[in-house]
Amino acid sequence: MTIPIICHVEWGTPQPEVLEEFLSDLFDWKFQPFAPNYLMYIPVSGGISVGILQSDMVKAGGTPNVSIRVDDMDLMLAKAESLGGKIVVPKTIMVNGSFAFVKSPDGNLIGLQKT
């Protein structure tokens, strides 16, 4: 039996267009309609797919924490702020790099990690 791995991440929000614009501008992800009330980014090179679920029943920020690996933490934090995001956990040094959390304009938390 193979070891299970995470293959898909999903953020829920009542404002999918706001989160889509933020993630697309921050990470250059291109989302496509996938199902009713659902947008999906599928990396061309493989890897973990990302979904945005439109739901008025989901409170933005109430879905699982997800962190994105970045090459330059300071650059990405500045870019997130320029796109209307807010730094809620500043750059924090850890043994093998750093992490931070930003809040997207729709209220979802996006983790950043530099390792």
Secondary structure, DSSP 8 states (H G I E B T S, - for coil): -------EEEEEES-HHHHHHHHHHHH----EEEETTEEEE--TT-S-EEEEEE-TTS-TT-S---EEE-S-HHHHHHHHHHTT-EEEEEEEEETTEEEEEEE-TTS-EEEEEE-
